[in-house]
């Protein structure tokens, strides 16, 4: 399982269930990285997507503790055990896309993190773990500075030295 995420310079990912940034190049990267994959997300992440609906061209799995939750066409699981049973061998083609609590809880099980790091620090109420401070994660690639209007950002790839899956 991999991670796809956009973070601020202080690892913020969202505020009031909305992304902190809308950078077309980042959205294009997300589409390219996630197309044809199984996407794993929490309920709030699903509800933050356009129309609160699963993303087309991908298998969408929502992890929530809410019973009888209507995920509008996505598969729903209520525990990590159910999630891993449902994924089976397909875990290799899965991407975790949010939210903050799932990132923290499943980080050790992920192989790679495809991070768009934006060098700005707007107010956030959800955060991603700081991979630069985590000795289990190493920066594998950095595509260098890019710009959108006044925002500087980079496409980074981190690798987990000892993924649990």
Rosetta blueprint (number, residue, H / E / L):
1 X L
2 X E
3 X E
4 X E
5 X E
6 X E
7 X E
8 X E
9 X L
10 X L
11 X L
12 X E
13 X E
14 X E
15 X E
16 X L
17 X L
18 X E
19 X E
20 X L
21 X L
22 X L
23 X L
24 X H
25 X H
26 X H
27 X H
28 X H
29 X H
30 X H
31 X H
32 X H
33 X H
34 X H
35 X L
36 X L
37 X L
38 X E
39 X E
40 X E
41 X E
42 X E
43 X H
44 X H
45 X H
46 X H
47 X H
48 X H
49 X L
50 X H
51 X H
52 X H
53 X L
54 X L
55 X L
56 X L
57 X L
58 X L
59 X E
60 X E
61 X E
62 X E
63 X E
64 X L
65 X L
66 X L
67 X L
68 X L
69 X L
70 X L
71 X L
72 X L
73 X L
74 X L
75 X E
76 X E
77 X E
78 X L
79 X L
80 X H
81 X H
82 X H
83 X H
84 X H
85 X H
86 X H
87 X H
88 X H
89 X H
90 X H
91 X H
92 X H
93 X H
94 X E
95 X E
96 X E
97 X E
98 X E
99 X L
100 X H
101 X H
102 X H
103 X H
104 X H
105 X H
106 X H
107 X H
108 X H
109 X H
110 X L
111 X L
112 X E
113 X E
114 X E
115 X E
116 X E
117 X E
118 X E
119 X L
120 X L
121 X L
122 X L
123 X L
124 X L
125 X L
126 X E
127 X E
128 X L
129 X L
130 X L
131 X H
132 X H
133 X H
134 X L
135 X L
136 X L
137 X E
138 X E
139 X E
140 X E
141 X E
142 X E
143 X E
144 X E
145 X E
146 X E
147 X E
148 X E
149 X L
150 X L
151 X E
152 X E
153 X E
154 X E
155 X E
156 X E
157 X E
158 X E
159 X E
160 X E
161 X L
162 X L
163 X L
164 X L
165 X L
